[in-house]
Amino acid sequence: MLSAIENLCVDSFFSKLTRNLLKTKRVESTGELRNRQRSTTEPQQSESPRIQQSQGNRTVWSLKSLKWLLGKIGPGFVTGAADDDPSGIATYSQTGAIFGYGQLWLVWFTCPFMIVIQQMCGRIGMVTGKGLAGVILEHYSRKILYITVSLLVIANTINIGADLVAMASSAKMLMGLPFMFWLILITVSIVILEVFVPYRTYSRILKYLALTLFSYFLAALVVRLDWGTVLHATLVPHIEFSADYLLNIVAILGTTISPYLFFWQASQEVEEKVMNGQIPDMGVGKPCVTRRGMAEMGWDTVAGMFFSQIIMFFIIVTTAATLHAGRITTIQTASQAAEALRPLAGDLAYLLFAVGIIGTGLLAVPVLAGASAYAVAEMAGMKEGLGKKPGRAPGFYAVITASTLIGMSLNWFGINPITALYYTAALNGLTAPPLMALVIMIANRKDIMGQFVNSRGSNILGWVIVLIMTLAGLLLIVNLVTGP
């Protein structure tokens, strides 16, 4: 009896449950049908604002991310990006056009040496509160400083001239109008920005300009590449004992490890300390340096030098896959490389390459002129710093203006800046090794650096590159004597 009652209750329960489920299903189906009808009659009103809001949020997020990234990067990153100036682009383009992928291994070979030397320069600026010239003047012979700074200013001025010519040529290719119009416009614009724009704003402008180097990454994506061959050439060094091959290695070393970068980064680290209120002025007082701050500078420098070498990699790869494959090996300027790319890789690769030349030039020319100004100002005991208004540092800004205008005028006096660059490489070859030796010695002195002296690994890498650069400089000088 009990069992029969239980069965009846269970049957009653499940029948009610089934009826309720069916009723719910009918309600849901009716609701879905109404929603479907509403969505078909009013599609624009419901979905469009959501899509627009989503796109707007994505844009805001992207801008915030970019602003956060630019806030994190410092002088080390800008220094690395400035290393890929139009003259450097011309050297890398020539490397790819003549040797194909044969010298890609130099990308990873030179990177550790660049990082180590630039980190030393950054540490010297952070610890002493002075630029490199100021430290040399205080602790070493004036004669050494005078010779070094004189060679630096001459080399930088010629480099500025070559970069301005490349930028004006690229602007003419892209937008028409006479070459001289663009040469004057670009030169005057750079001088006005560097002299009259406040340092806090100008440093952000330099960071944005560094991003134009991504155009070479995009240009490489446009070109069809055999990545297996590229990877093999990158990881396995290929050596040829020919004069052209060895001299091109010398040219790459002179382009990637340049004295102007040493002076620029050391002084920029001091500028950052002044801007953040850690010291009252450049050369006045010593900043309070923490290990965390030093580590941040180190990683910023690593990022900058690595970024520089990645761009070098993509420029060589792009020109090797197009110009070298098309048997076009006579490339003297970066703008020539861009023009030669057009029939081989299409308008997009040509456009990206040319735009990159202008963007990198707008970054590199102020760095070249600024490095000269920092060195001359400290040598002569003048007020210095991009954080000062022109009236408070007239000599410093006069050097910036003069070196930029003289660089521009080389073209007017019948001096070919591209030919002069070859001799500039020889000057850098003479200047860089003794200057690097001096940087290493300063970075090892406890009375100057305190607890932030060099590690053993930094010393080994530093002295190895001094030896390599010395041999490279001698080789280039012999070539100049016997005939380029």
KELOBA-495105 format. One record per residue (C-alpha): residue in three letters; x, y, z. Coordinates in Angstrom, 3 decimals, padded with zeros to 6 digits. Layout:
<zagus>
resn,X,Y,Z
ALA,X,Y,Z $
...
</zagus>
This chain:
<zagus>
resn,X,Y,Z
MET,000.000,000.000,000.000 $
LEU,002.776,002.361,000.989 $
SER,004.617,001.493,-002.175 $
ALA,001.589,002.338,-004.319 $
ILE,001.186,005.712,-002.584 $
GLU,004.910,006.472,-003.084 $
ASN,004.643,005.629,-006.803 $
LEU,001.592,007.882,-007.137 $
CYS,003.373,010.796,-005.446 $
VAL,006.456,010.360,-007.605 $
ASP,004.328,010.225,-010.799 $
SER,002.469,013.338,-009.670 $
PHE,005.742,015.170,-008.899 $
PHE,007.330,014.371,-012.293 $
SER,004.164,015.258,-014.200 $
LYS,004.059,018.696,-012.490 $
LEU,007.805,019.176,-013.145 $
THR,007.334,018.320,-016.825 $
ARG,004.394,020.749,-017.170 $
ASN,006.413,023.554,-015.513 $
LEU,009.424,022.936,-017.764 $
LEU,007.236,022.988,-020.890 $
LYS,005.596,026.228,-019.698 $
THR,009.043,027.809,-019.060 $
LYS,010.238,026.658,-022.476 $
ARG,007.195,028.295,-024.141 $
VAL,007.839,031.570,-022.271 $
GLU,011.532,031.528,-023.247 $
SER,010.661,030.766,-026.861 $
THR,008.195,033.650,-026.933 $
GLY,010.807,035.971,-025.413 $
GLU,013.432,034.867,-027.903 $
LEU,011.002,035.418,-030.759 $
ARG,010.245,038.952,-029.524 $
ASN,013.957,039.698,-029.116 $
ARG,014.649,038.354,-032.614 $
GLN,011.888,040.522,-034.075 $
ARG,013.185,043.546,-032.161 $
SER,016.763,042.935,-033.368 $
THR,015.663,042.617,-037.008 $
THR,013.574,045.798,-036.854 $
GLU,016.146,047.917,-034.909 $
PRO,019.647,046.565,-035.724 $
GLN,021.307,049.930,-036.098 $
GLN,020.039,051.334,-032.802 $
SER,021.181,048.432,-030.592 $
GLU,024.500,047.260,-032.039 $
SER,026.041,050.407,-033.537 $
PRO,026.591,052.310,-030.242 $
ARG,028.110,049.190,-028.667 $
ILE,030.542,048.760,-031.583 $
GLN,031.470,052.437,-031.497 $
GLN,031.956,052.331,-027.724 $
SER,034.125,049.218,-028.044 $
GLN,036.272,050.837,-030.741 $
GLY,036.549,054.026,-028.692 $
ASN,037.634,052.077,-025.590 $
ARG,040.202,050.178,-027.655 $
THR,041.651,053.442,-029.024 $
VAL,041.838,055.013,-025.549 $
TRP,043.480,051.850,-024.180 $
SER,046.047,051.877,-027.026 $
LEU,046.909,055.546,-026.424 $
LYS,047.236,054.935,-022.669 $
SER,049.481,051.932,-023.319 $
LEU,051.682,053.978,-025.673 $
LYS,051.892,056.814,-023.134 $
TRP,052.802,054.337,-020.373 $
LEU,055.494,052.761,-022.589 $
LEU,057.008,056.128,-023.520 $
GLY,057.011,057.074,-019.838 $
LYS,059.067,053.985,-019.016 $
ILE,061.761,054.380,-021.678 $
GLY,064.586,056.810,-020.997 $
PRO,067.863,058.151,-022.409 $
GLY,069.259,054.663,-023.070 $
PHE,066.441,053.796,-025.457 $
VAL,066.622,057.145,-027.282 $
THR,070.418,056.767,-027.587 $
GLY,070.033,053.327,-029.143 $
ALA,067.396,054.573,-031.598 $
ALA,069.586,057.568,-032.557 $
ASP,072.351,055.131,-033.496 $
ASP,070.280,054.187,-036.573 $
ASP,070.633,057.589,-038.244 $
PRO,070.349,058.021,-042.060 $
SER,074.108,057.537,-042.436 $
GLY,073.856,054.279,-040.510 $
ILE,070.883,053.235,-042.643 $
ALA,073.035,053.877,-045.732 $
THR,075.784,051.648,-044.294 $
TYR,073.355,048.831,-043.487 $
SER,071.691,049.166,-046.905 $
GLN,075.069,048.946,-048.594 $
THR,075.899,045.894,-046.479 $
GLY,072.750,044.069,-047.611 $
ALA,073.124,045.168,-051.240 $
ILE,076.759,044.076,-051.596 $
PHE,077.059,041.066,-049.298 $
GLY,073.467,039.846,-049.081 $
TYR,072.949,038.046,-045.783 $
GLY,076.722,037.518,-045.386 $
GLN,077.202,040.016,-042.549 $
LEU,073.957,039.482,-040.632 $
TRP,075.941,037.808,-037.842 $
LEU,077.373,041.233,-036.932 $
VAL,073.959,042.149,-035.480 $
TRP,074.334,039.890,-032.442 $
PHE,078.149,040.140,-032.374 $
THR,078.216,043.938,-031.851 $
CYS,075.197,044.186,-029.530 $
PRO,076.874,043.127,-026.210 $
PHE,079.752,045.560,-026.791 $
MET,077.330,048.429,-027.455 $
ILE,075.366,047.628,-024.311 $
VAL,078.413,047.440,-022.050 $
ILE,080.013,050.714,-023.216 $
GLN,076.748,052.673,-023.117 $
GLN,075.902,051.335,-019.656 $
MET,079.283,052.580,-018.416 $
CYS,078.569,056.044,-019.849 $
GLY,075.097,056.074,-018.283 $
ARG,076.499,055.062,-014.873 $
ILE,079.186,057.762,-015.029 $
GLY,076.528,060.421,-015.635 $
MET,074.182,059.094,-012.930 $
VAL,076.843,058.791,-010.217 $
THR,078.841,061.994,-010.853 $
GLY,076.063,064.360,-011.941 $
LYS,078.331,065.436,-014.799 $
GLY,078.659,064.645,-018.483 $
LEU,081.559,062.616,-019.804 $
ALA,083.618,065.688,-020.785 $
GLY,083.174,067.174,-017.312 $
VAL,084.468,064.013,-015.622 $
ILE,087.460,063.771,-017.979 $
LEU,088.248,067.464,-017.369 $
GLU,088.208,066.979,-013.591 $
HIS,090.323,063.823,-013.394 $
TYR,092.499,063.686,-016.533 $
SER,094.661,065.815,-018.798 $
ARG,093.049,068.803,-020.542 $
LYS,095.080,068.024,-023.658 $
ILE,093.387,064.620,-024.005 $
LEU,089.973,066.256,-023.674 $
TYR,090.731,069.019,-026.207 $
ILE,091.872,066.541,-028.861 $
THR,088.931,064.203,-028.216 $
VAL,086.286,066.946,-028.290 $
SER,087.780,068.577,-031.414 $
LEU,087.650,065.284,-033.338 $
LEU,084.140,064.628,-031.983 $
VAL,082.786,067.998,-033.164 $
ILE,084.312,067.641,-036.655 $
ALA,082.972,064.097,-037.073 $
ASN,079.504,065.022,-035.741 $
THR,079.220,068.066,-038.032 $
ILE,080.036,066.011,-041.133 $
ASN,077.585,063.333,-039.979 $
ILE,074.887,065.994,-039.533 $
GLY,075.515,067.199,-043.099 $
ALA,075.152,063.682,-044.515 $
ASP,071.977,063.046,-042.504 $
LEU,070.371,066.327,-043.622 $
VAL,071.136,065.547,-047.271 $
ALA,069.551,062.088,-046.921 $
MET,066.441,063.531,-045.254 $
ALA,066.004,066.279,-047.860 $
SER,066.467,063.769,-050.692 $
SER,063.820,061.474,-049.179 $
ALA,061.373,064.368,-048.672 $
LYS,061.858,065.411,-052.309 $
MET,061.178,061.844,-053.489 $
LEU,058.003,061.588,-051.433 $
MET,056.499,065.043,-051.817 $
GLY,058.254,066.786,-054.700 $
LEU,059.469,070.410,-054.366 $
PRO,063.165,071.319,-054.714 $
PHE,065.881,069.611,-052.691 $
MET,067.163,072.939,-051.311 $
PHE,063.691,073.837,-050.002 $
TRP,063.543,070.657,-047.932 $
LEU,067.172,070.987,-046.787 $
ILE,066.568,074.481,-045.375 $
LEU,063.123,073.653,-043.947 $
ILE,064.322,070.510,-042.147 $
THR,067.455,072.229,-040.785 $
VAL,065.572,075.268,-039.462 $
SER,062.840,073.058,-037.941 $
ILE,065.397,070.939,-036.066 $
VAL,067.215,073.997,-034.688 $
ILE,063.962,075.652,-033.537 $
LEU,062.733,072.481,-031.824 $
GLU,066.002,071.762,-030.035 $
VAL,066.643,075.351,-028.936 $
PHE,063.171,076.645,-028.024 $
VAL,061.048,073.628,-026.976 $
PRO,061.261,072.817,-023.207 $
TYR,063.291,069.704,-022.388 $
ARG,060.382,067.788,-020.810 $
THR,058.378,068.183,-024.044 $
TYR,061.371,067.703,-026.322 $
SER,062.402,064.442,-024.658 $
ARG,058.906,063.085,-025.380 $
ILE,059.203,064.185,-029.015 $
LEU,062.471,062.233,-029.320 $
LYS,060.768,059.134,-027.898 $
TYR,057.939,059.380,-030.442 $
LEU,060.475,059.838,-033.258 $
ALA,062.222,056.644,-032.115 $
LEU,059.022,054.760,-032.996 $
THR,059.450,055.690,-036.690 $
LEU,062.147,053.016,-036.850 $
PHE,059.348,050.438,-036.850 $
SER,058.851,051.352,-040.522 $
TYR,061.885,049.166,-041.320 $
PHE,060.291,046.243,-039.527 $
LEU,057.159,046.753,-041.643 $
ALA,059.243,047.118,-044.832 $
ALA,060.809,043.709,-044.158 $
LEU,057.344,042.158,-043.811 $
VAL,056.394,043.478,-047.267 $
VAL,059.374,041.702,-048.864 $
ARG,059.302,037.956,-049.512 $
LEU,062.043,036.332,-047.407 $
ASP,063.589,032.902,-047.057 $
TRP,063.614,032.831,-043.245 $
GLY,065.626,029.615,-043.094 $
THR,068.503,031.249,-044.969 $
VAL,068.135,034.417,-042.898 $
LEU,068.298,032.501,-039.607 $
HIS,071.347,030.506,-040.718 $
ALA,073.199,033.665,-041.811 $
THR,072.330,035.354,-038.497 $
LEU,073.535,032.535,-036.246 $
VAL,076.490,031.169,-038.264 $
PRO,079.231,033.752,-038.974 $
HIS,080.449,033.945,-042.551 $
ILE,083.992,035.333,-042.932 $
GLU,085.693,036.454,-046.145 $
PHE,089.302,037.653,-046.139 $
SER,088.803,040.296,-048.798 $
ALA,089.488,044.023,-048.428 $
ASP,085.875,045.002,-049.181 $
TYR,084.429,042.540,-046.686 $
LEU,086.765,043.567,-043.859 $
LEU,086.383,047.294,-044.555 $
ASN,082.615,046.984,-044.421 $
ILE,082.934,045.379,-040.975 $
VAL,085.014,048.413,-039.966 $
ALA,082.255,050.702,-041.299 $
ILE,079.576,048.846,-039.302 $
LEU,081.651,048.995,-036.107 $
GLY,082.209,052.729,-036.608 $
THR,078.485,053.241,-037.182 $
THR,077.189,051.190,-034.251 $
ILE,079.787,052.174,-031.614 $
SER,080.211,055.935,-032.028 $
PRO,081.768,058.504,-029.649 $
TYR,078.838,060.918,-029.879 $
LEU,076.602,058.296,-028.225 $
PHE,078.985,058.143,-025.235 $
PHE,078.719,061.893,-024.553 $
TRP,074.976,062.048,-025.263 $
GLN,073.869,059.285,-022.886 $
ALA,076.047,060.409,-019.980 $
SER,074.710,063.971,-020.246 $
GLN,071.107,062.847,-020.766 $
GLU,071.203,060.800,-017.557 $
VAL,072.267,064.001,-015.764 $
GLU,069.481,065.997,-017.483 $
GLU,066.965,063.470,-016.131 $
LYS,068.334,063.956,-012.592 $
VAL,068.008,067.737,-012.921 $
MET,064.465,067.445,-014.309 $
ASN,063.457,065.153,-011.416 $
GLY,064.898,067.579,-008.842 $
GLN,067.664,065.261,-007.584 $
ILE,070.387,067.849,-008.306 $
PRO,070.035,071.629,-008.838 $
ASP,072.004,071.794,-012.091 $
MET,074.319,069.848,-014.376 $
GLY,077.723,069.558,-012.710 $
VAL,076.348,070.878,-009.381 $
GLY,076.037,068.275,-006.616 $
LYS,075.889,064.496,-006.797 $
PRO,072.634,062.595,-007.271 $
CYS,071.436,060.013,-004.764 $
VAL,071.721,056.809,-006.785 $
THR,070.031,053.569,-005.768 $
ARG,070.666,050.086,-007.065 $
ARG,067.115,050.011,-008.379 $
GLY,067.672,053.238,-010.318 $
MET,070.914,051.870,-011.713 $
ALA,069.201,048.629,-012.730 $
GLU,066.449,050.592,-014.502 $
MET,069.081,052.551,-016.444 $
GLY,070.799,049.279,-017.332 $
TRP,067.637,047.671,-018.684 $
ASP,066.679,050.853,-020.533 $
THR,070.077,050.783,-022.245 $
VAL,069.728,047.090,-023.085 $
ALA,066.315,047.777,-024.642 $
GLY,067.682,050.716,-026.661 $
MET,070.727,048.901,-028.027 $
PHE,068.722,045.745,-028.750 $
PHE,066.099,047.818,-030.573 $
SER,068.858,049.508,-032.592 $
GLN,070.315,046.164,-033.659 $
ILE,066.907,044.707,-034.527 $
ILE,066.344,047.628,-036.920 $
MET,069.823,047.081,-038.382 $
PHE,068.850,043.439,-038.910 $
PHE,065.657,044.303,-040.809 $
ILE,067.397,046.895,-043.010 $
ILE,070.089,044.408,-044.055 $
VAL,067.506,041.665,-044.603 $
THR,065.278,043.925,-046.727 $
THR,068.079,045.181,-048.973 $
ALA,069.667,041.720,-049.247 $
ALA,066.382,040.141,-050.395 $
THR,065.751,042.880,-052.962 $
LEU,068.809,044.876,-054.031 $
HIS,071.371,042.084,-053.713 $
ALA,069.011,039.597,-055.345 $
GLY,068.442,042.117,-058.164 $
ARG,072.228,042.653,-058.548 $
ILE,072.018,046.307,-057.450 $
THR,075.150,046.789,-055.372 $
THR,076.016,050.486,-055.813 $
ILE,074.272,052.202,-052.890 $
GLN,075.833,055.359,-051.430 $
THR,072.913,056.928,-049.583 $
ALA,069.835,055.770,-047.711 $
SER,067.572,057.638,-050.174 $
GLN,069.199,055.741,-053.065 $
ALA,068.355,052.508,-051.275 $
ALA,064.718,053.599,-050.916 $
GLU,064.497,054.533,-054.613 $
ALA,066.113,051.242,-055.675 $
LEU,063.583,049.289,-053.595 $
ARG,060.600,050.682,-055.481 $
PRO,060.709,048.548,-058.666 $
LEU,061.806,045.440,-056.746 $
ALA,059.609,045.482,-053.632 $
GLY,056.787,047.843,-054.550 $
ASP,055.590,051.279,-053.486 $
LEU,054.833,050.326,-049.877 $
ALA,058.392,049.159,-049.109 $
TYR,059.754,052.281,-050.835 $
LEU,057.408,054.518,-048.837 $
LEU,058.244,052.889,-045.480 $
PHE,061.969,053.064,-046.166 $
ALA,061.845,056.756,-047.171 $
VAL,059.617,057.780,-044.248 $
GLY,061.995,055.972,-041.879 $
ILE,064.936,058.036,-043.183 $
ILE,063.168,061.317,-042.378 $
GLY,061.977,060.124,-038.956 $
THR,065.357,058.780,-037.857 $
GLY,067.110,061.899,-039.131 $
LEU,064.814,064.117,-037.047 $
LEU,065.900,062.024,-034.051 $
ALA,069.620,061.639,-034.848 $
VAL,070.591,065.178,-035.945 $
PRO,069.583,066.759,-032.590 $
VAL,071.481,063.993,-030.780 $
LEU,074.625,064.629,-032.864 $
ALA,074.417,068.410,-032.346 $
GLY,073.542,067.986,-028.667 $
ALA,076.477,065.643,-028.041 $
SER,078.861,068.245,-029.515 $
ALA,077.276,071.005,-027.407 $
TYR,077.523,069.025,-024.151 $
ALA,081.206,068.228,-024.786 $
VAL,082.195,071.793,-025.797 $
ALA,080.240,073.408,-022.955 $
GLU,081.851,071.222,-020.276 $
MET,085.298,071.657,-021.811 $
ALA,084.908,075.471,-021.869 $
GLY,083.130,075.699,-018.502 $
MET,079.921,077.108,-020.038 $
LYS,076.380,076.630,-018.759 $
GLU,074.795,073.621,-020.454 $
GLY,071.594,071.649,-020.716 $
LEU,068.518,071.285,-022.898 $
GLY,066.511,071.934,-019.734 $
LYS,067.690,075.570,-019.730 $
LYS,066.263,078.392,-021.803 $
PRO,068.578,079.810,-024.494 $
GLY,069.279,082.948,-022.453 $
ARG,070.679,080.875,-019.563 $
ALA,072.992,078.725,-021.730 $
PRO,073.818,080.832,-024.822 $
GLY,077.136,079.118,-025.579 $
PHE,075.583,075.650,-025.380 $
TYR,072.783,076.531,-027.811 $
ALA,075.222,078.408,-030.069 $
VAL,077.166,075.161,-030.574 $
ILE,073.947,073.289,-031.429 $
THR,072.919,075.936,-033.959 $
ALA,076.392,076.322,-035.498 $
SER,077.065,072.599,-035.913 $
THR,073.649,072.055,-037.544 $
LEU,073.970,075.030,-039.915 $
ILE,077.580,074.187,-040.849 $
GLY,076.517,070.607,-041.525 $
MET,073.800,071.893,-043.849 $
SER,076.214,074.261,-045.637 $
LEU,078.696,071.500,-046.539 $
ASN,076.503,070.789,-049.549 $
TRP,076.707,074.464,-050.650 $
PHE,080.514,074.560,-050.507 $
GLY,080.809,071.666,-052.938 $
ILE,081.800,069.191,-050.194 $
ASN,080.066,065.877,-050.750 $
PRO,078.875,064.835,-047.261 $
ILE,078.659,061.187,-048.330 $
THR,082.328,061.142,-049.376 $
ALA,083.183,063.066,-046.201 $
LEU,081.461,060.345,-044.167 $
TYR,084.173,057.928,-045.224 $
TYR,086.761,060.199,-043.626 $
THR,084.464,060.698,-040.636 $
ALA,084.585,056.945,-040.115 $
ALA,088.368,057.229,-039.982 $
LEU,088.087,060.028,-037.399 $
ASN,085.710,057.930,-035.313 $
GLY,088.103,055.027,-035.711 $
LEU,090.848,057.198,-034.241 $
THR,088.669,058.737,-031.516 $
ALA,086.613,055.775,-030.301 $
PRO,089.294,053.346,-028.959 $
PRO,091.162,055.803,-026.676 $
LEU,087.858,057.311,-025.541 $
MET,086.441,053.858,-024.727 $
ALA,089.646,053.045,-022.814 $
LEU,089.153,056.262,-020.831 $
VAL,085.487,055.379,-020.149 $
ILE,086.511,051.929,-018.851 $
MET,089.190,053.439,-016.583 $
ILE,086.738,055.993,-015.161 $
ALA,084.111,053.288,-014.603 $
ASN,086.676,051.291,-012.571 $
ARG,087.736,054.128,-010.244 $
LYS,086.173,053.808,-006.786 $
ASP,086.975,057.444,-005.962 $
ILE,084.654,058.444,-008.834 $
MET,082.099,055.626,-009.056 $
GLY,081.938,054.406,-005.463 $
GLN,080.067,051.098,-005.261 $
PHE,079.022,051.277,-008.927 $
VAL,082.358,050.299,-010.465 $
ASN,082.542,047.863,-013.384 $
SER,081.998,044.147,-012.996 $
ARG,084.590,041.710,-014.329 $
GLY,082.362,040.805,-017.275 $
SER,081.955,044.462,-018.250 $
ASN,085.713,044.963,-018.147 $
ILE,086.395,041.929,-020.336 $
LEU,083.843,042.954,-022.968 $
GLY,085.002,046.577,-022.783 $
TRP,088.698,045.850,-023.393 $
VAL,087.912,043.334,-026.133 $
ILE,085.952,045.933,-028.120 $
VAL,088.737,048.498,-027.559 $
LEU,091.176,046.039,-029.153 $
ILE,088.812,045.234,-032.036 $
MET,088.060,048.918,-032.710 $
THR,091.773,049.790,-032.603 $
LEU,092.554,047.162,-035.247 $
ALA,089.537,048.323,-037.273 $
GLY,090.710,051.954,-037.127 $
LEU,094.213,051.021,-038.240 $
LEU,092.812,048.981,-041.124 $
LEU,090.660,051.911,-042.273 $
ILE,093.584,054.363,-042.058 $
VAL,095.759,052.020,-044.150 $
ASN,092.966,051.841,-046.711 $
LEU,092.701,055.654,-046.799 $
VAL,096.449,055.974,-047.416 $
THR,096.517,053.343,-050.143 $
GLY,093.250,054.581,-051.724 $
PRO,089.547,053.893,-050.870 $
</zagus>
